[in-house]
Amino acid sequence: MNNVQNQAPTLDVVFSKPTKNDGASMWELVSKSTLDTNSPYKYLLMSEYFSDTCVVAKENNQVVGFITAFIPPKKPDAIFVWQIGVDASQRGKGIASRMLHYLLTSEACETVKFVEATITPDNKASQSLFQKLARDFNTEITSSEFFTEDVFPGDEHEEELKFVVGPINK
């Protein structure tokens, strides 16, 4: 099963750990999307210091998808997925789901039993992605209040619910 999960949906898409040279492309992908845009520095840092827990999907050596994630220091059995981005040209091909599987079967996630993420209530696509992950691993998914609107500066950010998938048996 791991061999199938680590293969891209088409022969042209390859998954790997990002390098600092991928950070700018990750930021550019986000800047063309509806995702929250973080500074370019964040993508460089994630690619350099957290590459073991991040993924890039490339087609013809161009970044067409990515995951930024990390293992929280106080939760070594969990991975927190910060952001998933997929280029518009690749949507609907299962790349986000396949990147999650690739990440979870990586050496860095050997002891990971839970996948955590925060998702806004109106982001049904991300909620569906994590519900599919729970189905794929035949496990539970829960959601709870986490970052309410009042903790964000200004009044432009919707609340973020915390989703937890697990326990995951690989």
Secondary structure, 3 states (H helix, E strand, C coil): CHHHHCCCCCCCEEEECCCHHHHHHHHHHHHCCCCCCCCHHHHHHHHHHCHHHCEEEEECCEEEEEEEEECCCCCCCEEEEEEEEECHHHCCCCHHHHHHHHHHCCHHHCCCCEEEEEECCCCHHHHHHHHHHHHHCCCCEEEEEEECHHHCCCCCCCCEEEEEECCCCC
